[in-house]
């Protein structure tokens, strides 16, 4: 970061894109595999973000773009640690957006669906497989083949539109699968919360003085 800042005099945009998919059911994933996944996808983005903030604060401008995933707002079987890393990225990035909104710094979380990259092939890491989770693996395979993958080259112009926007979004899907999928997901969440709201209210208790 210091070298880039010295060479260019300022840094306007930082994009955290490094990451990989860890395929494995929760029981299958080893401690080493789990830690490596979180170190790369979550802590890697955190350290880069922290390194950028002093520079952007001094400039009173800048845009941090976090490449999350549709898997940052939704979860499916056998990629649980990947989801954990992206849900964590989403959480700290939303908090960050609130922290820097008065400092001239913008934050955008990009949530891609499936794209024609090496994410599920040569760049993927796979835990040892237990036969008990074969059906869960098959369900993930069905989900991944349900819609055609996006073209990675098409994301360049989309990303530039976000960078050039006067008021960029906190979150944006990349691809055509995200919005309809998450509409269904959030509708199901709200329905469940409403169904169990009497339990929620029971758990509140009553500490009001009598």
GROMACS elastic network, one bead per residue, 0.5 to 0.9 nm:
[ bonds ]
;  ai    aj funct       b0    kb
    1     4     6  0.51648   500
    1     5     6  0.60361   500
    1     6     6  0.84856   500
    1    11     6  0.86601   500
    1    48     6  0.83016   500
    1    51     6  0.67373   500
    1    52     6  0.68928   500
    1    55     6  0.86821   500
    2     5     6  0.50612   500
    2     6     6  0.60148   500
    2     7     6  0.85582   500
    2    51     6  0.86873   500
    2    55     6  0.87241   500
    3     6     6  0.51019   500
    3     7     6  0.61582   500
    3     8     6  0.86614   500
    4     7     6  0.51481   500
    4     8     6  0.60881   500
    4     9     6  0.78870   500
    4    10     6  0.79956   500
    4    11     6  0.75158   500
    5     8     6  0.53919   500
    5     9     6  0.51622   500
    5    10     6  0.52246   500
    5    11     6  0.60821   500
    5    55     6  0.78476   500
    6     9     6  0.54224   500
    6    10     6  0.76605   500
    7    10     6  0.83015   500
    8    11     6  0.71822   500
   10    55     6  0.75867   500
   10    56     6  0.81145   500
   10    59     6  0.74539   500
   11    14     6  0.73971   500
   11    52     6  0.82329   500
   11    55     6  0.73817   500
   11    56     6  0.71295   500
   11    59     6  0.85913   500
   11    61     6  0.88909   500
   11    62     6  0.69983   500
   11    63     6  0.89424   500
   12    56     6  0.75757   500
   12    59     6  0.88924   500
   12    61     6  0.70420   500
   12    63     6  0.61937   500
   12    64     6  0.85260   500
   13    62     6  0.57865   500
   13    64     6  0.58917   500
   13    65     6  0.74475   500
   13   163     6  0.76933   500
   14    48     6  0.85217   500
   14    49     6  0.80067   500
   14    52     6  0.74972   500
   14    62     6  0.79837   500
   14    63     6  0.64234   500
   14    65     6  0.61201   500
   14    66     6  0.84332   500
   15    18     6  0.89553   500
   15    45     6  0.89582   500
   15    63     6  0.84871   500
   15    64     6  0.60518   500
   15    66     6  0.59634   500
   15    67     6  0.72290   500
   16    19     6  0.86925   500
   16    44     6  0.82503   500
   16    45     6  0.56502   500
   16    46     6  0.89408   500
   16    48     6  0.74059   500
   16    49     6  0.79653   500
   16    64     6  0.78425   500
   16    65     6  0.62837   500
   16    67     6  0.58569   500
   16    68     6  0.87497   500
   17    41     6  0.86849   500
   17    45     6  0.80232   500
   17    65     6  0.85038   500
   17    66     6  0.67919   500
   17    67     6  0.51689   500
   17    68     6  0.80474   500
   18    40     6  0.71952   500
   18    41     6  0.67939   500
   18    44     6  0.76652   500
   18    45     6  0.76989   500
   18    67     6  0.81387   500
   19    37     6  0.81402   500
   19    40     6  0.59302   500
   19    42     6  0.85698   500
   19    44     6  0.84610   500
   19    45     6  0.89563   500
   19    67     6  0.87764   500
   19   119     6  0.88179   500
   20    37     6  0.74993   500
   20    40     6  0.77901   500
   20    41     6  0.71046   500
   20    82     6  0.79713   500
   20   119     6  0.62779   500
   20   120     6  0.86087   500
   20   123     6  0.62991   500
   20   124     6  0.59892   500
   20   125     6  0.75861   500
   21    37     6  0.77641   500
   21    41     6  0.89616   500
   21    79     6  0.74946   500
   21    81     6  0.86372   500
   21    82     6  0.58645   500
   21   119     6  0.62113   500
   21   120     6  0.68703   500
   21   123     6  0.74100   500
   21   124     6  0.50468   500
   21   125     6  0.62751   500
   21   126     6  0.83865   500
   22    29     6  0.85816   500
   22    33     6  0.77614   500
   22    34     6  0.81824   500
   22    37     6  0.67165   500
   22    78     6  0.86460   500
   22    79     6  0.62089   500
   22    80     6  0.82888   500
   22    81     6  0.67923   500
   22    82     6  0.58018   500
   22   124     6  0.60558   500
   22   126     6  0.57526   500
   22   127     6  0.73738   500
   23    29     6  0.83151   500
   23    78     6  0.58671   500
   23    79     6  0.50004   500
   23    80     6  0.80266   500
   23    81     6  0.82005   500
   23    82     6  0.77945   500
   23   120     6  0.86082   500
   23   124     6  0.72111   500
   23   125     6  0.61249   500
   23   127     6  0.61812   500
   24    27     6  0.79142   500
   24    28     6  0.56665   500
   24    29     6  0.57216   500
   24    77     6  0.84534   500
   24    79     6  0.56869   500
   24    80     6  0.73993   500
   24    81     6  0.81021   500
   24   125     6  0.86616   500
   24   126     6  0.60623   500
   24   127     6  0.50211   500
   24   128     6  0.73100   500
   24   129     6  0.71015   500
   24   133     6  0.89823   500
   24   137     6  0.84598   500
   25    28     6  0.51210   500
   25    29     6  0.64416   500
   25    77     6  0.67356   500
   25    79     6  0.64539   500
   25    80     6  0.66673   500
   25    81     6  0.85420   500
   25   127     6  0.80015   500
   25   129     6  0.80541   500
   25   130     6  0.86207   500
   25   133     6  0.69935   500
   25   136     6  0.81964   500
   25   137     6  0.83194   500
   26    29     6  0.56611   500
   26    30     6  0.88124   500
   26    77     6  0.87088   500
   26    78     6  0.68955   500
   26    79     6  0.79707   500
   26    80     6  0.62408   500
   26    81     6  0.73969   500
   27    30     6  0.80907   500
   27   130     6  0.86113   500
   28    78     6  0.88459   500
   28   127     6  0.60341   500
   28   128     6  0.60062   500
   28   129     6  0.62980   500
   28   130     6  0.68289   500
   28   133     6  0.89616   500
   29    32     6  0.82726   500
   29    33     6  0.62002   500
   29    34     6  0.63520   500
   29    81     6  0.81839   500
   29   126     6  0.85120   500
   29   127     6  0.54712   500
   29   128     6  0.73145   500
   29   129     6  0.89573   500
   30    33     6  0.51692   500
   30    34     6  0.61341   500
   30    35     6  0.85933   500
   30   127     6  0.73419   500
   30   128     6  0.86096   500
   31    34     6  0.51078   500
   31    35     6  0.60780   500
   31    36     6  0.85194   500
   32    35     6  0.52334   500
   32    36     6  0.60977   500
   32    37     6  0.86103   500
   33    36     6  0.51973   500
   33    37     6  0.62202   500
   33    38     6  0.87952   500
   33    81     6  0.89766   500
   33   125     6  0.84104   500
   33   126     6  0.88486   500
   33   127     6  0.75549   500
   34    37     6  0.52171   500
   34    38     6  0.63926   500
   34    39     6  0.85776   500
   34    81     6  0.63370   500
   34    82     6  0.87125   500
   35    38     6  0.52267   500
   35    39     6  0.59197   500
   35    40     6  0.86180   500
   36    40     6  0.62161   500
   36    41     6  0.85635   500
   37    40     6  0.54699   500
   37    41     6  0.60514   500
   37    42     6  0.78619   500
   37    81     6  0.69417   500
   37    82     6  0.67766   500
   37    85     6  0.70531   500
   38    41     6  0.54104   500
   38    42     6  0.51423   500
   38    43     6  0.63703   500
   38    44     6  0.82558   500
   38    81     6  0.75589   500
   38    82     6  0.78163   500
   38    84     6  0.77942   500
   38    85     6  0.53216   500
   38    86     6  0.88219   500
   38    88     6  0.89288   500
   39    42     6  0.58707   500
   39    44     6  0.59446   500
   39    45     6  0.89028   500
   39    85     6  0.85632   500
   40    43     6  0.59772   500
   40    45     6  0.74781   500
   40    85     6  0.85576   500
   41    44     6  0.58525   500
   41    45     6  0.64501   500
   41    46     6  0.88730   500
   41    68     6  0.87501   500
   41    82     6  0.79063   500
   41    85     6  0.56806   500
   41    86     6  0.69214   500
   41    89     6  0.76960   500
   42    45     6  0.54922   500
   42    46     6  0.62646   500
   42    47     6  0.88860   500
   42    84     6  0.87637   500
   42    85     6  0.51946   500
   42    86     6  0.68183   500
   42    87     6  0.88817   500
   42    88     6  0.64960   500
   42    89     6  0.55445   500
   43    47     6  0.60499   500
   43    48     6  0.85244   500
   43    85     6  0.86489   500
   43    89     6  0.84835   500
   44    47     6  0.54219   500
   44    48     6  0.63893   500
   44    49     6  0.85995   500
   45    48     6  0.52717   500
   45    49     6  0.60149   500
   45    50     6  0.85719   500
   45    66     6  0.75416   500
   45    89     6  0.75575   500
   46    49     6  0.50772   500
   46    50     6  0.61161   500
   46    51     6  0.86108   500
   46    89     6  0.79130   500
   46    92     6  0.82878   500
   46    93     6  0.88601   500
   47    50     6  0.50883   500
   47    51     6  0.61691   500
   47    52     6  0.86821   500
   48    51     6  0.50770   500
   48    52     6  0.62780   500
   48    53     6  0.88349   500
   49    52     6  0.51471   500
   49    53     6  0.62972   500
   49    64     6  0.74172   500
   50    53     6  0.53901   500
   50    54     6  0.76222   500
   51    54     6  0.67909   500
   51    55     6  0.77828   500
   52    55     6  0.55457   500
   52    56     6  0.62808   500
   52    57     6  0.86124   500
   52    64     6  0.83653   500
   53    56     6  0.51277   500
   53    57     6  0.58451   500
   53    58     6  0.84596   500
   53    62     6  0.87524   500
   53   100     6  0.89853   500
   53   105     6  0.85152   500
   54    57     6  0.50780   500
   54    58     6  0.61637   500
   54    59     6  0.86420   500
   55    58     6  0.52829   500
   55    59     6  0.63622   500
   55    60     6  0.85743   500
   55    61     6  0.89620   500
   55    62     6  0.87374   500
   56    60     6  0.57982   500
   56    61     6  0.54655   500
   56    62     6  0.53690   500
   56    63     6  0.82929   500
   56   103     6  0.84979   500
   56   104     6  0.80420   500
   56   105     6  0.67797   500
   57    61     6  0.67159   500
   57    62     6  0.81113   500
   57   100     6  0.84654   500
   57   103     6  0.62727   500
   57   104     6  0.74246   500
   57   105     6  0.73344   500
   58    61     6  0.79619   500
   59    62     6  0.75472   500
   59   104     6  0.82797   500
   60   103     6  0.57092   500
   60   105     6  0.67791   500
   61   103     6  0.72036   500
   61   105     6  0.50096   500
   61   106     6  0.77851   500
   62   104     6  0.67800   500
   62   106     6  0.62442   500
   62   107     6  0.86481   500
   63   104     6  0.87321   500
   63   105     6  0.56706   500
   63   107     6  0.57183   500
   63   108     6  0.76327   500
   63   163     6  0.73371   500
   64   105     6  0.75717   500
   64   106     6  0.62019   500
   64   108     6  0.64450   500
   64   109     6  0.85937   500
   65   106     6  0.83637   500
   65   107     6  0.58353   500
   65   109     6  0.59243   500
   65   110     6  0.70774   500
   65   163     6  0.87015   500
   66    89     6  0.77916   500
   66    90     6  0.82802   500
   66    93     6  0.76149   500
   66   107     6  0.76714   500
   66   108     6  0.62447   500
   66   110     6  0.60682   500
   66   111     6  0.87047   500
   67    86     6  0.89326   500
   67    89     6  0.88909   500
   67   108     6  0.85642   500
   67   109     6  0.60947   500
   67   111     6  0.65071   500
   67   112     6  0.77454   500
   68    71     6  0.76016   500
   68    72     6  0.60842   500
   68    86     6  0.57061   500
   68    87     6  0.82618   500
   68    89     6  0.69375   500
   68    90     6  0.70195   500
   68   109     6  0.62279   500
   68   110     6  0.55503   500
   68   111     6  0.50072   500
   68   112     6  0.70455   500
   69    72     6  0.50936   500
   69    73     6  0.76720   500
   69    74     6  0.89684   500
   69    83     6  0.85776   500
   69    86     6  0.67362   500
   69    87     6  0.89321   500
   69   109     6  0.86714   500
   69   110     6  0.68403   500
   69   113     6  0.64194   500
   69   114     6  0.88522   500
   69   173     6  0.81788   500
   69   174     6  0.86910   500
   70    73     6  0.58126   500
   70    74     6  0.63746   500
   70    75     6  0.85438   500
   70    86     6  0.88584   500
   70   110     6  0.86225   500
   70   112     6  0.55355   500
   70   113     6  0.53421   500
   70   114     6  0.84595   500
   70   173     6  0.72541   500
   70   174     6  0.85664   500
   70   177     6  0.87496   500
   70   178     6  0.62493   500
   70   182     6  0.83705   500
   71    75     6  0.56811   500
   71    76     6  0.79935   500
   71    79     6  0.89958   500
   71    82     6  0.78118   500
   71    83     6  0.55197   500
   71    84     6  0.88779   500
   71    86     6  0.67100   500
   71    87     6  0.76430   500
   71   111     6  0.77234   500
   71   112     6  0.84414   500
   71   113     6  0.79683   500
   72    75     6  0.75561   500
   72    82     6  0.86961   500
   72    83     6  0.58954   500
   72    84     6  0.78133   500
   72    85     6  0.79787   500
   72    88     6  0.79864   500
   72    89     6  0.77605   500
   72    90     6  0.64789   500
   72   111     6  0.71553   500
   73    83     6  0.83089   500
   73    86     6  0.81756   500
   73    87     6  0.65973   500
   73    90     6  0.81320   500
   73   111     6  0.84201   500
   73   182     6  0.76873   500
   73   185     6  0.89911   500
   74    83     6  0.77391   500
   74    87     6  0.86119   500
   74   181     6  0.88551   500
   74   182     6  0.73232   500
   74   185     6  0.73525   500
   75    79     6  0.78535   500
   75    80     6  0.71462   500
   75    83     6  0.61974   500
   75    84     6  0.89323   500
   76    79     6  0.67007   500
   76    80     6  0.72547   500
   76    83     6  0.83220   500
   76   136     6  0.88889   500
   76   139     6  0.85894   500
   76   140     6  0.68303   500
   76   143     6  0.87562   500
   77    80     6  0.65660   500
   77   136     6  0.58352   500
   77   137     6  0.70188   500
   77   139     6  0.75792   500
   77   140     6  0.63843   500
   78    81     6  0.84344   500
   78   133     6  0.81030   500
   78   136     6  0.66810   500
   78   137     6  0.62252   500
   78   140     6  0.72810   500
   79    82     6  0.53909   500
   79    83     6  0.63531   500
   79    84     6  0.87898   500
   79   140     6  0.86959   500
   80    83     6  0.50494   500
   80    84     6  0.61499   500
   80    85     6  0.87475   500
   81    85     6  0.62303   500
   81    86     6  0.86692   500
   82    85     6  0.52090   500
   82    86     6  0.63848   500
   82    87     6  0.86239   500
   83    86     6  0.51471   500
   83    87     6  0.59021   500
   83    88     6  0.83436   500
   84    87     6  0.51808   500
   84    88     6  0.60615   500
   84    89     6  0.85750   500
   85    88     6  0.51835   500
   85    89     6  0.62496   500
   85    90     6  0.87774   500
   86    90     6  0.61417   500
   86    91     6  0.85328   500
   87    90     6  0.50690   500
   87    91     6  0.61712   500
   87    92     6  0.88386   500
   88    91     6  0.50508   500
   88    92     6  0.63282   500
   88    93     6  0.84098   500
   89    92     6  0.55660   500
   89    93     6  0.59814   500
   89    94     6  0.85592   500
   89   109     6  0.87549   500
   90    93     6  0.51614   500
   90    94     6  0.60944   500
   90    95     6  0.86302   500
   90   109     6  0.69900   500
   91    94     6  0.54054   500
   91    95     6  0.63937   500
   91    96     6  0.86149   500
   92    95     6  0.50593   500
   92    96     6  0.59707   500
   92    97     6  0.86305   500
   93    97     6  0.61467   500
   93    98     6  0.87955   500
   93   107     6  0.72167   500
   93   108     6  0.80890   500
   93   109     6  0.72984   500
   93   170     6  0.89025   500
   94    97     6  0.51311   500
   94    98     6  0.67027   500
   94    99     6  0.88793   500
   94   107     6  0.79614   500
   94   108     6  0.86736   500
   94   109     6  0.82246   500
   94   170     6  0.74827   500
   94   171     6  0.89927   500
   95    98     6  0.53651   500
   95    99     6  0.64208   500
   96   100     6  0.62276   500
   96   101     6  0.84060   500
   96   107     6  0.75734   500
   97   100     6  0.54953   500
   97   101     6  0.58742   500
   97   105     6  0.79749   500
   97   106     6  0.66497   500
   97   107     6  0.54392   500
   97   108     6  0.81628   500
   97   170     6  0.76293   500
   98   101     6  0.54879   500
   98   102     6  0.82951   500
   99   102     6  0.75340   500
   99   103     6  0.82132   500
  100   103     6  0.50137   500
  100   104     6  0.68728   500
  100   105     6  0.55825   500
  100   106     6  0.72021   500
  100   107     6  0.84227   500
  101   104     6  0.61803   500
  101   105     6  0.60061   500
  101   106     6  0.65691   500
  101   107     6  0.85203   500
  102   105     6  0.75063   500
  103   106     6  0.87283   500
  106   167     6  0.85635   500
  106   168     6  0.76025   500
  106   169     6  0.89737   500
  106   170     6  0.82647   500
  107   168     6  0.80475   500
  107   169     6  0.79640   500
  107   170     6  0.60698   500
  107   171     6  0.87248   500
  108   162     6  0.82281   500
  108   168     6  0.69688   500
  108   169     6  0.59397   500
  108   171     6  0.56615   500
  108   172     6  0.75546   500
  109   169     6  0.80128   500
  109   170     6  0.58163   500
  109   172     6  0.64798   500
  109   173     6  0.86269   500
  110   159     6  0.88567   500
  110   170     6  0.83833   500
  110   171     6  0.59318   500
  110   172     6  0.51887   500
  110   173     6  0.59741   500
  110   174     6  0.67970   500
  111   171     6  0.71963   500
  111   172     6  0.59943   500
  111   174     6  0.58633   500
  111   175     6  0.86851   500
  111   178     6  0.78378   500
  112   115     6  0.75968   500
  112   150     6  0.89570   500
  112   172     6  0.83400   500
  112   173     6  0.55514   500
  112   175     6  0.61184   500
  112   177     6  0.88157   500
  112   178     6  0.74586   500
  113   149     6  0.78856   500
  113   150     6  0.77371   500
  113   173     6  0.73744   500
  113   174     6  0.62273   500
  113   175     6  0.56347   500
  113   176     6  0.76148   500
  113   177     6  0.61893   500
  113   178     6  0.60444   500
  114   117     6  0.84615   500
  114   119     6  0.89696   500
  114   144     6  0.72654   500
  114   147     6  0.81910   500
  114   148     6  0.77934   500
  114   149     6  0.50710   500
  114   150     6  0.62461   500
  114   174     6  0.89233   500
  114   175     6  0.74848   500
  114   177     6  0.80809   500
  115   118     6  0.87933   500
  115   119     6  0.83221   500
  115   148     6  0.82333   500
  115   151     6  0.60443   500
  115   152     6  0.62372   500
  115   175     6  0.79955   500
  116   119     6  0.82214   500
  116   148     6  0.88135   500
  116   149     6  0.54167   500
  116   150     6  0.59781   500
  116   151     6  0.60032   500
  116   152     6  0.64945   500
  117   120     6  0.75630   500
  117   121     6  0.81605   500
  117   123     6  0.89842   500
  117   149     6  0.88198   500
  117   150     6  0.89973   500
  117   151     6  0.85073   500
  117   152     6  0.71419   500
  118   122     6  0.54627   500
  118   123     6  0.55208   500
  118   124     6  0.74469   500
  119   122     6  0.70423   500
  119   123     6  0.54126   500
  119   124     6  0.56936   500
  120   123     6  0.68101   500
  120   124     6  0.53842   500
  120   125     6  0.86586   500
  121   124     6  0.54826   500
  121   125     6  0.86256   500
  122   125     6  0.82924   500
  126   129     6  0.82760   500
  129   132     6  0.85570   500
  129   133     6  0.75268   500
  129   134     6  0.80813   500
  130   133     6  0.59419   500
  130   134     6  0.73462   500
  131   134     6  0.53304   500
  131   135     6  0.84908   500
  132   135     6  0.75270   500
  132   136     6  0.85282   500
  133   136     6  0.51741   500
  133   137     6  0.63328   500
  133   138     6  0.87482   500
  134   137     6  0.50712   500
  134   138     6  0.62645   500
  134   139     6  0.87863   500
  135   138     6  0.50105   500
  135   139     6  0.63471   500
  135   140     6  0.88495   500
  136   139     6  0.51240   500
  136   140     6  0.65058   500
  136   141     6  0.88137   500
  137   140     6  0.51890   500
  137   141     6  0.63468   500
  137   142     6  0.87913   500
  138   141     6  0.50130   500
  138   142     6  0.62906   500
  138   143     6  0.87452   500
  139   142     6  0.51095   500
  139   143     6  0.63426   500
  139   144     6  0.87636   500
  140   143     6  0.50752   500
  140   144     6  0.62077   500
  140   145     6  0.87241   500
  141   144     6  0.51886   500
  141   145     6  0.63208   500
  141   146     6  0.86623   500
  142   145     6  0.53331   500
  142   146     6  0.61350   500
  143   146     6  0.52280   500
  143   147     6  0.79821   500
  144   147     6  0.69956   500
  144   148     6  0.86196   500
  144   149     6  0.86989   500
  145   148     6  0.69249   500
  145   149     6  0.84122   500
  147   176     6  0.89052   500
  147   177     6  0.73820   500
  149   175     6  0.82310   500
  150   153     6  0.88359   500
  150   154     6  0.79448   500
  150   155     6  0.87490   500
  150   174     6  0.84945   500
  150   175     6  0.60928   500
  150   176     6  0.81677   500
  151   154     6  0.55346   500
  151   155     6  0.73359   500
  151   175     6  0.87925   500
  152   155     6  0.55318   500
  152   156     6  0.77707   500
  153   156     6  0.60071   500
  153   157     6  0.83825   500
  154   157     6  0.63369   500
  154   158     6  0.69900   500
  155   158     6  0.50237   500
  155   159     6  0.59514   500
  155   160     6  0.85865   500
  155   174     6  0.74477   500
  155   175     6  0.87818   500
  156   159     6  0.52151   500
  156   160     6  0.63187   500
  156   161     6  0.88004   500
  157   160     6  0.50551   500
  157   161     6  0.63113   500
  157   162     6  0.88697   500
  158   161     6  0.51968   500
  158   162     6  0.66492   500
  158   163     6  0.89151   500
  158   174     6  0.82128   500
  159   162     6  0.51760   500
  159   163     6  0.63241   500
  159   164     6  0.86861   500
  160   164     6  0.59939   500
  160   165     6  0.84411   500
  161   164     6  0.51677   500
  161   165     6  0.60343   500
  161   168     6  0.86916   500
  162   165     6  0.52174   500
  162   166     6  0.86581   500
  162   167     6  0.85498   500
  162   168     6  0.56139   500
  162   169     6  0.75466   500
  163   166     6  0.83878   500
  163   168     6  0.71562   500
  164   167     6  0.87497   500
  164   168     6  0.79748   500
  165   168     6  0.51636   500
  165   169     6  0.86583   500
  168   171     6  0.86737   500
  169   172     6  0.64296   500
  173   176     6  0.80005   500
  173   177     6  0.84716   500
  173   178     6  0.58335   500
  173   179     6  0.70485   500
  174   177     6  0.83785   500
  174   178     6  0.73079   500
  175   178     6  0.65483   500
  175   179     6  0.87623   500
  176   179     6  0.70171   500
  176   180     6  0.80579   500
  177   180     6  0.62104   500
  177   181     6  0.61527   500
  177   182     6  0.86211   500
  178   181     6  0.53146   500
  178   182     6  0.60063   500
  178   183     6  0.84659   500
  179   182     6  0.53379   500
  179   183     6  0.60477   500
  179   184     6  0.87550   500
  180   183     6  0.51422   500
  180   184     6  0.64945   500
  180   185     6  0.87516   500
  181   184     6  0.54295   500
  181   185     6  0.63181   500
  181   186     6  0.88210   500
  182   186     6  0.59027   500
  182   187     6  0.82612   500
  183   186     6  0.53790   500
  183   187     6  0.61176   500
  183   188     6  0.86681   500
  184   187     6  0.51527   500
  184   188     6  0.62662   500
  184   189     6  0.87291   500
  185   188     6  0.52578   500
  185   189     6  0.63391   500
  185   190     6  0.88374   500
  186   190     6  0.61491   500
  186   191     6  0.84770   500
  187   190     6  0.52670   500
  187   191     6  0.61540   500
  187   192     6  0.86701   500
  188   191     6  0.50987   500
  188   192     6  0.62018   500
  188   193     6  0.86723   500
  189   192     6  0.51780   500
  189   193     6  0.61895   500
  189   194     6  0.85721   500
  190   193     6  0.50937   500
  190   194     6  0.60447   500
  190   195     6  0.84708   500
  191   194     6  0.51824   500
  191   195     6  0.60867   500
  191   196     6  0.87279   500
  192   195     6  0.50441   500
  192   196     6  0.62906   500
  192   197     6  0.84449   500
  193   196     6  0.52927   500
  193   197     6  0.58224   500
  193   200     6  0.83964   500
  194   198     6  0.82840   500
  195   198     6  0.77215   500
  195   199     6  0.89987   500
  196   199     6  0.54817   500
  196   200     6  0.65730   500
  196   201     6  0.89956   500
  197   201     6  0.61696   500
  197   202     6  0.84708   500
  198   201     6  0.51517   500
  198   202     6  0.61125   500
  198   203     6  0.86530   500
  199   203     6  0.61780   500
  199   204     6  0.87561   500
  200   203     6  0.52088   500
  200   204     6  0.66037   500
  201   204     6  0.51311   500
  201   205     6  0.72912   500
  202   205     6  0.58847   500
  204   207     6  0.88717   500
  206   209     6  0.85918   500
  207   210     6  0.87224   500
